[in-house]
Amino acid sequence: MMHTKLSNTGGHYSSQGSENDLNRIGGYLGTMAQANIDESADISPPESDRETARLHGRHIAQITTQLVAGRLAVPIAEESPYDPEEQERPLSLKELFT
């Protein structure tokens, strides 16, 4: 059975970490993996990197679903134009909806 941590905060950069940890390389802006050049694609990158990618993909799909549902629930007829030469700042939400 593969050992995995419950959080996805990275693991294999300390003596407490393992190659089997999710996000073992410690990437926080996207998914990272390492495949050793001298190993076949059957074993490299390791399963922990592949599982990290699957979990990241699931997370992106969930967030996308939420965003789409929000847009359907609260449609905006048109985007508020912002012209920096005419406005000092973008409009606030309160200003947009009044």
N, C-alpha and C positions, 0 to 999 in steps of 0.2 A: 504494500500500500504506500502510495506517495505521501510524504509529509508536506502539508501546506499550512501556512499561517492563516488566521481568520481575516486579518486586515491585508490590504494590498499596498503596504507602505514600503516594500522592498526588503530584502533580506540578506543576500549573499555578499555583503560588504563588511561584515564583522565576523568575529569568531563564533558568534551565536547563530549565524546564518547557514543556509544549506543551499546547494544547487537545486534542491527540490522546492524551495520557497517560491511562491508567486511573486512576480515583479522582482526577481532576484537581482537584477542589474540596477534597480532603483530609479527607473524613469518615471517622471511625474507629468510630463507634457504629452505623453503618448506611449504606445507600446514599444518596448525594446526587446531584442532577442540577440543571442549570440550563437552562431553555428560554427563549430570548429572545422577548419578547412580539411583536416585529415580524418574526418568521420563522415559516414554516409548520412543521407537525408533521413534514414530510418531512425537514427538516434540523435541527430543534431539538427536543429536546436533541441534541447531537452524538453520533455513533456511539460515541465513547469512553465517554460516560455510559451508553449503552445496554449496552455490553459490560461495564462495571463492574457494572451491575445483574444481568446474566446470570451473571457469575462469582460474585457474592455469593449469588445464588439457588442456584447449584450447591454452594457451600460450605455453606449452611444445610441443603441436602438431604443432603449427605454426613455432616454432624454428626448430623442426625436419624437417619440410617440406623445410625450407630455407637451412638447412645443406645438405639435400639430393639433392636439386636442384643445389647447389654449387658444390657438388662432381660430379654430372652428367655433369655440364657445364665445369668444369676444372678437368678432371680425372688425377690422378697421377698413373703412371705405377707401381711404387713400393715405399714404404716408405723409406726415407733416413735412413740408419743405423746410429746409434750413439753409439759409444763405448767410454765410459769415460776414459778408459785407453789409448786410442789412440788419442782422441780429447780433447782439453781443454774445449770446449763448443759446444753446438749444432750448426749446420749450420744456417746462416741467410736465409731469403727468397731469397735474391739476389744470394747467393751462391748455394742454392738448384736449382734454375732455370737457372743457367749458365753452 
